[in-house]
Amino acid sequence: MVFRKVPQFIVKARASYQLVRGVPVDCQAQVGKKKWKEGGGKTVSEARARLPGFLARTDALIAEARGEVLTNQERVIQQGDHSGVSALELAEAANPQVGMYLDDGTPNPEFESMLSMAEAVKAGKANALLSTEGLLQARRLDREPAARTFDGWVKSLTAFMAFTGHQKPFQCTRADAVAYKDHLLTRNTRASVKTKLAYLAGLWSTLVEKQGTGDHIFKGLPGTLDETTKSKALKAAQAKRNQSFEPSTPFDQWTGSIYVPVFQLLYFTGCRLAEIAALRAEDIHESYISVEWQEERSLKTANSVRDVPLHPSLIKLIEPLRKGKGHIWPRLMTTTTTNGVEVIRWGHNLAKPCKKVTGIRPKDFRDRFATQLREHDFNQVNIQRLMGHSALDTNSTYGGRNWDRYVQMIEAIK
């Protein structure tokens, strides 16, 4: 799964790049235009660096057009720094109605927050206060994630913001993060909660970096959810039991779907479903297939890039597939839009046909593949490399001295 190659807010002009954002229909009368445009610089890198600030500024204009009240922190950012004016004076000018002290004489937390922001402005650290959309775009441009990861960011951030009731990420506190962790634990497994918190922790790393100020409210939280001894013991007990990932019928008797070749390739290569579903004719060679990055299909990790020897049972199958050009099964590509970003997925609609034809799911082929290789006592590092996982031995490379061993491993699959 991948995104569009060109980010939606960055447009290539003749000799430079522009930042472009459409004005919401309900704001066009107040704003007086249908699009915002700003110079993005001469390179894509410059445009990407300027995008978070552009989104933050246009977010503020949208809020103003809709009559939304700016937060005091936003007021401080909006008025900016002024020569000869102290941080205290900037904070007081941003909203004179907020006093330094409460009625009981204790410091006013809201004013303290404004003062902290004013100090960051004076130090040149505070750049812009990102909205949820601005944060997602900034994180995406920095990390260039796989589509499933981006989808996880969107869902996790949307759910967290709905839980807190805040409009902007910078308004959230450590107490919000801890409360959200406790809330998730009443609904999800520890592993699932840890994944969601890890997504949010990554987003807050970007938030603090791009804004130049603020606290990392999720720092350390995912690590508090490591598996308990009980869950590890239950998993170990389950692993001790004999589990079968065998198809209900022999592979050479599969019928009833035009995608039987996909299932057979999964059976003998141990590849992920998307890696096979998005194969191009150019990826299939006489004795091996290449798994490489495509603009139309990303990879789970960099370790996924590899060559996989072809099992003798596949040689006859792949001959006609090599004669074409481009993607062999283009109909297995589906496109959706997440937060304005086009996301491409491969083969996710094959689960039911695969189960019907073979008796097992696409993921079960990888489990079966790994199980058989372990039963033949092959080196665990080689198994990991062959399946596109990270391995302890980073010197275990394809096409080198281990290639003959990989061929032996593939030929051992029955």
Protein Blocks (a to p, Z undefined) as FASTA:
>chain_A
ZZdfbdfkbccdfklccddddddfklmmmnopabdcddebjbfklmmmmmmmmmmmmmmm
mmmmnopacdfklmmmmnopaehiafklmmmmmommlcfbdfkopacfklmmmmmmmmmm
mnomambdcdfklmmmmmmmmnopafklmmmmmmmmmmmmmmnopabfklpcfklmmmmm
mmmmmmmcfklmmmmmmmmmmmmmmmmmmnopajdfkgoklmmmgccfklmmmmmmmmmp
ccdfbdfbdfklgghiaklmmmmmmmmnopafklmmmpcfklpcfkbccddddfkbccfb
lmlgccddddfklmmmmmmmmmmgcjfblmlpccddeehiacddehklmmmmmmmmnopa
fklmmmmmmmmmmmnopafklmmmmnopacfblmlcghilmlmmmmmmmmmpZZ
